[in-house]
Amino acid sequence: MEIINRAKGTADGEVVAWNESESNVREEVLRRNAKAGYCNNEGGPPATGRIISMPANDKYRENYVKIFGHD
């Protein structure tokens, strides 16, 4: 319990006060989500969005037939 109390500190673990403006709260939420890796700093997806696929090779075709049973 002592560890939790020390982690909370004087602000009870919250960085944004209860009476902050909506824009400050939104900024803090985006900052926390970006820090956790859920999004980037602007609120977008963490990945670049580019999908790069490789052409199917012989090993891919063999595995496909093994898994699905048809060509």
Backbone as JSON Lines, residues from 0, in Angstrom:
{"i":0,"aa":"M","n":[0.82,-1.19,0.0],"ca":[0.0,0.0,0.0],"c":[0.86,1.25,0.0]}
{"i":1,"aa":"E","n":[2.0,1.17,0.66],"ca":[2.89,2.32,0.72],"c":[3.42,2.67,-0.67]}
{"i":2,"aa":"I","n":[3.7,1.66,-1.49],"ca":[4.19,1.89,-2.84],"c":[3.14,2.62,-3.67]}
{"i":3,"aa":"I","n":[1.9,2.22,-3.54],"ca":[0.82,2.88,-4.28],"c":[0.68,4.34,-3.84]}
{"i":4,"aa":"N","n":[0.75,4.57,-2.56],"ca":[0.63,5.95,-2.07],"c":[1.79,6.81,-2.55]}
{"i":5,"aa":"R","n":[3.01,6.23,-2.59],"ca":[4.14,7.0,-3.09],"c":[4.01,7.28,-4.59]}
{"i":6,"aa":"A","n":[3.48,6.3,-5.33],"ca":[3.3,6.49,-6.77],"c":[2.27,7.56,-7.06]}
{"i":7,"aa":"K","n":[1.25,7.63,-6.24],"ca":[0.22,8.64,-6.44],"c":[0.75,10.04,-6.17]}
{"i":8,"aa":"G","n":[1.57,10.2,-5.19],"ca":[2.14,11.5,-4.87],"c":[1.09,12.44,-4.3]}
{"i":9,"aa":"T","n":[1.33,13.73,-4.44],"ca":[0.42,14.72,-3.85],"c":[-0.83,14.93,-4.69]}
{"i":10,"aa":"A","n":[-0.78,14.6,-5.98],"ca":[-1.94,14.83,-6.85],"c":[-2.8,13.58,-7.02]}
{"i":11,"aa":"D","n":[-2.61,12.58,-6.19],"ca":[-3.37,11.33,-6.26],"c":[-3.25,10.63,-7.6]}
{"i":12,"aa":"G","n":[-2.1,10.77,-8.26],"ca":[-1.86,10.07,-9.51],"c":[-2.39,10.76,-10.74]}
{"i":13,"aa":"E","n":[-3.13,11.84,-10.59],"ca":[-3.68,12.55,-11.74],"c":[-2.8,13.74,-12.08]}
{"i":14,"aa":"V","n":[-2.57,13.96,-13.37],"ca":[-1.77,15.09,-13.81],"c":[-2.66,16.28,-14.11]}
{"i":15,"aa":"V","n":[-3.87,16.01,-14.57],"ca":[-4.8,17.08,-14.94],"c":[-5.76,17.31,-13.78]}
{"i":16,"aa":"A","n":[-5.91,18.55,-13.39],"ca":[-6.83,18.88,-12.3],"c":[-8.28,18.71,-12.77]}
{"i":17,"aa":"W","n":[-9.19,18.58,-11.83],"ca":[-10.6,18.32,-12.16],"c":[-11.25,19.5,-12.87]}
{"i":18,"aa":"N","n":[-10.72,20.7,-12.7],"ca":[-11.35,21.88,-13.29],"c":[-10.6,22.39,-14.52]}
{"i":19,"aa":"E","n":[-9.81,21.56,-15.18],"ca":[-9.07,21.96,-16.38],"c":[-10.03,22.11,-17.56]}
{"i":20,"aa":"S","n":[-9.6,22.88,-18.54],"ca":[-10.42,23.06,-19.74],"c":[-10.41,21.78,-20.57]}
{"i":21,"aa":"E","n":[-11.38,21.68,-21.45],"ca":[-11.52,20.47,-22.26],"c":[-10.31,20.27,-23.17]}
{"i":22,"aa":"S","n":[-9.75,21.34,-23.69],"ca":[-8.59,21.21,-24.58],"c":[-7.37,20.68,-23.83]}
{"i":23,"aa":"N","n":[-7.18,21.1,-22.59],"ca":[-6.06,20.6,-21.79],"c":[-6.24,19.12,-21.46]}
{"i":24,"aa":"V","n":[-7.46,18.72,-21.18],"ca":[-7.73,17.32,-20.88],"c":[-7.49,16.47,-22.13]}
{"i":25,"aa":"R","n":[-7.96,16.95,-23.28],"ca":[-7.76,16.22,-24.54],"c":[-6.27,16.08,-24.85]}
{"i":26,"aa":"E","n":[-5.51,17.13,-24.63],"ca":[-4.06,17.08,-24.85],"c":[-3.4,16.06,-23.93]}
{"i":27,"aa":"E","n":[-3.82,16.01,-22.69],"ca":[-3.25,15.06,-21.74],"c":[-3.61,13.63,-22.11]}
{"i":28,"aa":"V","n":[-4.82,13.4,-22.56],"ca":[-5.24,12.06,-22.97],"c":[-4.41,11.61,-24.16]}
{"i":29,"aa":"L","n":[-4.21,12.48,-25.14],"ca":[-3.39,12.13,-26.3],"c":[-1.95,11.85,-25.88]}
{"i":30,"aa":"R","n":[-1.43,12.63,-24.95],"ca":[-0.06,12.41,-24.49],"c":[0.08,11.05,-23.81]}
{"i":31,"aa":"R","n":[-0.88,10.71,-22.95],"ca":[-0.82,9.42,-22.25],"c":[-0.98,8.25,-23.21]}
{"i":32,"aa":"N","n":[-1.9,8.38,-24.18],"ca":[-2.09,7.3,-25.15],"c":[-0.87,7.12,-26.03]}
{"i":33,"aa":"A","n":[-0.24,8.22,-26.43],"ca":[0.98,8.13,-27.24],"c":[2.1,7.49,-26.44]}
{"i":34,"aa":"K","n":[2.19,7.83,-25.18],"ca":[3.22,7.25,-24.32],"c":[3.01,5.75,-24.16]}
{"i":35,"aa":"A","n":[1.76,5.32,-24.1],"ca":[1.45,3.9,-23.96],"c":[1.56,3.17,-25.3]}
{"i":36,"aa":"G","n":[1.64,3.91,-26.42],"ca":[1.79,3.29,-27.72],"c":[0.48,3.03,-28.44]}
{"i":37,"aa":"Y","n":[-0.62,3.56,-27.94],"ca":[-1.92,3.35,-28.57],"c":[-2.12,4.23,-29.79]}
{"i":38,"aa":"C","n":[-1.45,5.37,-29.86],"ca":[-1.59,6.3,-30.98],"c":[-0.33,7.16,-31.05]}
{"i":39,"aa":"N","n":[-0.26,8.02,-32.05],"ca":[0.86,8.96,-32.11],"c":[0.46,10.24,-31.39]}
{"i":40,"aa":"N","n":[1.31,11.25,-31.41],"ca":[1.04,12.48,-30.66],"c":[-0.16,13.25,-31.18]}
{"i":41,"aa":"E","n":[-0.52,13.04,-32.45],"ca":[-1.67,13.74,-33.02],"c":[-2.97,12.96,-32.85]}
{"i":42,"aa":"G","n":[-2.9,11.75,-32.3],"ca":[-4.09,10.94,-32.1],"c":[-4.35,9.95,-33.21]}
{"i":43,"aa":"G","n":[-3.46,9.88,-34.18],"ca":[-3.61,8.94,-35.29],"c":[-3.07,7.58,-34.92]}
{"i":44,"aa":"P","n":[-3.18,6.63,-35.83],"ca":[-2.67,5.28,-35.55],"c":[-1.15,5.29,-35.39]}
{"i":45,"aa":"P","n":[-0.62,4.39,-34.58],"ca":[0.82,4.41,-34.34],"c":[1.64,3.96,-35.54]}
{"i":46,"aa":"A","n":[1.06,3.2,-36.47],"ca":[1.79,2.73,-37.64],"c":[1.74,3.78,-38.74]}
{"i":47,"aa":"T","n":[2.56,3.61,-39.74],"ca":[2.62,4.56,-40.83],"c":[1.44,4.42,-41.77]}
{"i":48,"aa":"G","n":[0.78,3.27,-41.76],"ca":[-0.35,3.06,-42.65],"c":[0.03,2.43,-43.96]}
{"i":49,"aa":"R","n":[1.32,2.27,-44.2],"ca":[1.76,1.63,-45.45],"c":[1.72,0.12,-45.29]}
{"i":50,"aa":"I","n":[1.12,-0.54,-46.23],"ca":[1.09,-2.0,-46.23],"c":[2.0,-2.46,-47.35]}
{"i":51,"aa":"I","n":[3.07,-3.11,-46.99],"ca":[4.02,-3.6,-47.97],"c":[3.93,-5.11,-47.98]}
{"i":52,"aa":"S","n":[3.51,-5.66,-49.09],"ca":[3.41,-7.11,-49.18],"c":[4.45,-7.63,-50.15]}
{"i":53,"aa":"M","n":[4.88,-8.84,-49.9],"ca":[5.85,-9.47,-50.78],"c":[5.12,-10.41,-51.71]}
{"i":54,"aa":"P","n":[5.63,-10.6,-52.89],"ca":[4.98,-11.53,-53.82],"c":[5.07,-12.96,-53.29]}
{"i":55,"aa":"A","n":[4.08,-13.78,-53.67],"ca":[4.05,-15.16,-53.21],"c":[5.18,-15.95,-53.85]}
{"i":56,"aa":"N","n":[5.9,-16.7,-53.02],"ca":[6.97,-17.55,-53.54],"c":[6.55,-19.01,-53.42]}
{"i":57,"aa":"D","n":[7.45,-19.93,-53.75],"ca":[7.11,-21.36,-53.74],"c":[6.79,-21.85,-52.33]}
{"i":58,"aa":"K","n":[7.51,-21.4,-51.34],"ca":[7.27,-21.82,-49.95],"c":[5.88,-21.36,-49.5]}
{"i":59,"aa":"Y","n":[5.52,-20.14,-49.87],"ca":[4.18,-19.63,-49.53],"c":[3.11,-20.52,-50.15]}
{"i":60,"aa":"R","n":[3.28,-20.89,-51.42],"ca":[2.28,-21.72,-52.1],"c":[2.17,-23.1,-51.45]}
{"i":61,"aa":"E","n":[3.33,-23.68,-51.05],"ca":[3.32,-24.99,-50.37],"c":[2.55,-24.9,-49.05]}
{"i":62,"aa":"N","n":[2.83,-23.88,-48.28],"ca":[2.15,-23.71,-47.0],"c":[0.66,-23.47,-47.19]}
{"i":63,"aa":"Y","n":[0.3,-22.72,-48.22],"ca":[-1.12,-22.44,-48.5],"c":[-1.85,-23.74,-48.79]}
{"i":64,"aa":"V","n":[-1.25,-24.61,-49.62],"ca":[-1.89,-25.89,-49.95],"c":[-2.0,-26.75,-48.71]}
{"i":65,"aa":"K","n":[-0.96,-26.76,-47.84],"ca":[-1.01,-27.56,-46.61],"c":[-2.14,-27.09,-45.7]}
{"i":66,"aa":"I","n":[-2.3,-25.79,-45.6],"ca":[-3.29,-25.24,-44.66],"c":[-4.7,-25.36,-45.2]}
{"i":67,"aa":"F","n":[-4.92,-24.94,-46.44],"ca":[-6.26,-24.85,-46.98],"c":[-6.64,-26.02,-47.88]}
{"i":68,"aa":"G","n":[-5.68,-26.78,-48.36],"ca":[-5.97,-27.98,-49.11],"c":[-6.31,-27.77,-50.57]}
{"i":69,"aa":"H","n":[-6.18,-26.58,-51.1],"ca":[-6.42,-26.34,-52.52],"c":[-5.49,-25.26,-53.03]}
{"i":70,"aa":"D","n":[-5.39,-25.15,-54.34],"ca":[-4.49,-24.15,-54.94],"c":[-5.17,-22.82,-55.06]}
